[in-house]
Amino acid sequence: MSKAPFTVGIIQDAATADATASVAATVTRVREAAARGAQIVCLKELFNAPYFCKVEHAERFDLAEPIPGPTTAAMQQLARELEIVLIVPLFEKQAPGVYRNSAAVIDADGALLGVYRKMHIPDDPLFLEKYYFTPGDGTPDATLDARVVAQAAGFKVWKTRYADIGVLICWDQWYPEAARITALLGADIIFYPTAIGWHPAEKAQYGAAQVDAWRTAQRAHAIANGVFVAAPNRVGFETEPGTGGLEFFGHSFVSDPFGRLIADAGSDPEVLVATCDPRLIEDTRRNWPFLRDRRIDAYAPILSRYLGA
């Protein structure tokens, strides 16, 4: 039996230091997405706080909370009320000294299906994430058998009420391996909650090219794997004493398996809603059978860090 079309919503917005106000504003936008027909709604990376990784301050670990915890409990109630799937990216405290950049996946009945933990952690000026985050490490998923768990490491796909969804987070979006494994696990759509922006001093020279590269890389994942891709980014300028701050550029979008944009935003807060028809996945893969023609016998060298002289 073919899968039914599903409608996604992605929330492009800013966050303030007032977590309660940030969550309340997000809830309003989630309700708007649901009212416009969204069945699966994804929030931006670290949705309920400013992007705190611009500097290394130990007290910022206090922003973290467990999953399940108070924020996921509130979002579970909202998902249950609206009968939507919710992807909720949070700063997770998994254990003392073990903090993750995570996304909780909540089904339309309010059940917490699981957690994806960001696998690729950057360490760039004003993006000092290695200080804060332990990378995802393949925490076992009870829905997969042992062989698949071993092959998939920390990558996961969840069978929700409306679609089979994969989640990757921000820096993960530059890695074709992450998209390929998530697609091979059966994802109909890959969500990329994001916090990416410009260093103000670089915007004039590199800004347009950076946005184009960001979108192009993810659209290429959609094409190469025959899946839908949805990327909600944050917006707004965030200050940081002693630095020039960061301007998050938005430009969130939803792409079909041909890489065509079926919804896209500018740089202001916006709620995007787009309908995805899984029949297009089948049609794309029949005509571009990249998964069929993979030479899995020849790919062992990719496990090496570098192969040059």
C-alpha positions, 0 to 999 in steps of 0.5 A, spaced: 500 500 500 502 506 498 503 511 503 499 517 503 501 525 502 503 528 509 504 536 510 510 538 514 511 545 518 517 548 520 518 554 524 523 560 523 524 564 529 528 567 534 529 566 541 530 570 547 534 569 554 527 568 557 525 561 556 518 561 558 517 567 553 521 563 547 517 557 548 510 561 549 512 564 542 514 557 539 507 554 541 503 560 538 507 558 531 506 551 532 498 552 533 499 556 526 502 551 523 497 546 525 491 550 523 494 551 516 494 543 516 501 541 518 501 534 521 509 534 522 512 540 525 519 541 526 523 547 531 529 550 530 536 547 533 536 549 541 529 552 540 528 555 547 534 559 548 539 564 544 545 560 541 549 560 547 555 557 544 558 563 542 563 563 548 565 558 553 562 559 559 561 553 564 555 557 567 551 556 561 551 548 562 545 550 567 541 551 560 540 544 559 535 539 561 533 532 561 529 528 556 524 527 558 523 533 562 519 539 563 519 542 556 518 535 552 512 534 557 509 541 555 510 539 547 508 532 548 501 535 551 501 540 545 502 534 540 497 530 543 492 536 543 493 538 536 494 531 533 501 533 530 508 530 530 513 534 533 521 535 533 523 539 539 531 540 539 534 542 546 540 542 550 540 536 553 543 534 560 543 526 559 548 525 565 552 529 570 558 532 565 554 529 559 551 534 555 548 533 548 545 537 542 539 533 541 532 533 538 526 529 541 521 526 537 514 526 539 508 522 536 501 525 534 499 521 540 504 525 545 508 519 546 516 521 546 518 516 541 526 517 542 532 522 541 536 524 536 543 526 538 547 531 534 553 527 531 557 532 528 560 537 532 563 544 530 568 548 533 569 554 529 569 562 531 563 563 535 560 556 534 564 553 540 560 547 540 565 542 542 566 545 549 558 544 550 556 537 547 558 530 547 557 527 540 551 522 538 554 515 539 549 510 537 545 509 543 541 503 541 534 504 539 529 498 541 526 499 534 532 496 530 535 489 530 542 489 533 545 488 526 542 495 523 544 498 530 551 496 529 550 499 521 547 505 523 551 508 529 547 514 532 543 515 526 535 514 526 528 514 523 522 514 527 515 511 524 510 516 526 503 517 525 504 520 518 511 519 515 517 515 517 522 521 519 529 522 520 532 528 524 539 530 523 542 537 526 545 543 523 553 541 522 550 534 520 547 537 514 554 538 510 555 530 511 553 526 505 554 520 509 549 522 514 543 523 509 545 517 506 545 512 512 538 516 514 535 515 507 537 507 507 534 507 514 527 508 510 526 516 511 521 519 507 523 526 509 530 528 513 529 534 518 535 539 519 533 543 525 539 549 524 542 555 527 546 558 522 548 565 521 553 570 519 559 573 522 557 580 521 564 582 518 564 577 513 556 578 511 558 583 505 563 579 502 561 571 503 553 572 505 550 570 499 555 565 497 554 562 504 546 561 504 547 558 497 552 553 499 547 551 505 541 550 501 545 547 495 548 542 500 541 540 503 538 540 496 543 535 494 542 530 499 534 530 497 536 529 490 542 523 491 537 520 496 530 521 493 527 524 499 524 530 502 528 535 506 526 540 511 531 545 514 528 550 519 533 555 521 533 561 526 533 568 525 535 575 528 541 578 531 544 575 537 549 579 541 555 577 545 560 581 549 567 581 547 565 579 540 561 582 534 555 577 535 552 573 530 546 574 525 542 568 523 540 568 516 533 564 516 532 562 509 529 555 511 526 551 506 523 544 504 525 541 498 522 535 494 526 529 492 528 533 485 531 538 489 526 543 488 524 548 493 516 547 495 517 552 500 522 557 502 523 563 507 527 570 507 530 572 513 524 574 518 520 570 522 516 565 518 512 559 519 512 554 512 507 549 511 508 544 505 505 538 503 510 532 501 507 526 496 511 519 498 509 517 491 514 522 488 520 518 492 518 512 488 518 516 482 524 519 483 528 513 485 525 509 479 528 514 474 534 516 478 536 509 481 542 512 485 541 507 491 540 501 486 547 502 483 551 504 489 557 500 489 557 497 496 563 493 495 567 498 494 566 503 499 570 501 505 576 506 504 570 512 506 572 509 513 579 512 513 580 519 515 584 521 509 587 517 503 592 521 500 600 521 500 
